């Protein structure tokens, strides 16, 4: 019975992963024109600079600064799922053999799905300028027009969950060795972006004290920031 329950949960997680990948691959970042991609790049640069400024006190401690850079530069940019466009069926078949626990994959892909959807819509709402500059007032107006605060809260919850799962790996050498072993097959299956994200995150978190508490505070500050716009 337990095996049947675990198998059923694994199938449900796999279906959710595939759904999130398919939804993300349908977004403009994978189908958009060069003008849209340029606007998306300007938006991501604006948001990254804003987050680094908002949480600049993290840089007072080198390890915390590296964690902030990882969150802003890696996690919030999302996993590049482009390689899965033509091999999703194959990836779906092999994913279960690469990772015993789908949860880490599921959370990372779900975060990418929400973040990509939010960013792509914002890029569409923001009128492009000749130099690509994004003003604070224009950004605030686009966020209000977007009106997706519940998803931003979920985005923060997924970031915290992902952090805690990475921290769990610090104490689970068997699971970490399994992930290390999966490097080549993960890249072949199109999940190289996920493997790189986890590997970088694992190394970054090793030197951070009370990392989960710090990330939880970050998500609270971020939610307050968007709620105030």
Secondary structure as the mmCIF struct_conf table of DSSP 4:
data_model
#
loop_
_struct_conf.conf_type_id
_struct_conf.id
_struct_conf.beg_label_comp_id
_struct_conf.beg_label_asym_id
_struct_conf.beg_label_seq_id
_struct_conf.end_label_comp_id
_struct_conf.end_label_asym_id
_struct_conf.end_label_seq_id
HELX_RH_AL_P HELX_RH_AL_P1 UNK A 2 UNK A 25
TURN_TY1_P TURN_TY1_P1 UNK A 26 UNK A 26
BEND BEND1 UNK A 27 UNK A 27
HELX_RH_AL_P HELX_RH_AL_P2 UNK A 28 UNK A 31
HELX_RH_AL_P HELX_RH_AL_P3 UNK A 34 UNK A 54
TURN_TY1_P TURN_TY1_P2 UNK A 55 UNK A 55
HELX_RH_3T_P HELX_RH_3T_P1 UNK A 56 UNK A 60
BEND BEND2 UNK A 61 UNK A 61
HELX_RH_AL_P HELX_RH_AL_P4 UNK A 62 UNK A 70
HELX_RH_PI_P HELX_RH_PI_P1 UNK A 71 UNK A 75
TURN_TY1_P TURN_TY1_P3 UNK A 76 UNK A 77
HELX_RH_3T_P HELX_RH_3T_P2 UNK A 82 UNK A 84
TURN_TY1_P TURN_TY1_P4 UNK A 85 UNK A 87
HELX_RH_AL_P HELX_RH_AL_P5 UNK A 88 UNK A 98
BEND BEND3 UNK A 100 UNK A 100
HELX_RH_AL_P HELX_RH_AL_P6 UNK A 103 UNK A 125
BEND BEND4 UNK A 126 UNK A 126
HELX_LH_PP_P HELX_LH_PP_P1 UNK A 127 UNK A 128
TURN_TY1_P TURN_TY1_P5 UNK A 130 UNK A 131
HELX_RH_AL_P HELX_RH_AL_P7 UNK A 136 UNK A 146
HELX_RH_AL_P HELX_RH_AL_P8 UNK A 149 UNK A 170
TURN_TY1_P TURN_TY1_P6 UNK A 171 UNK A 171
HELX_RH_AL_P HELX_RH_AL_P9 UNK A 173 UNK A 181
TURN_TY1_P TURN_TY1_P7 UNK A 182 UNK A 182
HELX_RH_AL_P HELX_RH_AL_P10 UNK A 183 UNK A 189
TURN_TY1_P TURN_TY1_P8 UNK A 190 UNK A 190
HELX_RH_AL_P HELX_RH_AL_P11 UNK A 192 UNK A 205
TURN_TY1_P TURN_TY1_P9 UNK A 206 UNK A 207
TURN_TY1_P TURN_TY1_P10 UNK A 209 UNK A 210
HELX_RH_AL_P HELX_RH_AL_P12 UNK A 211 UNK A 228
#
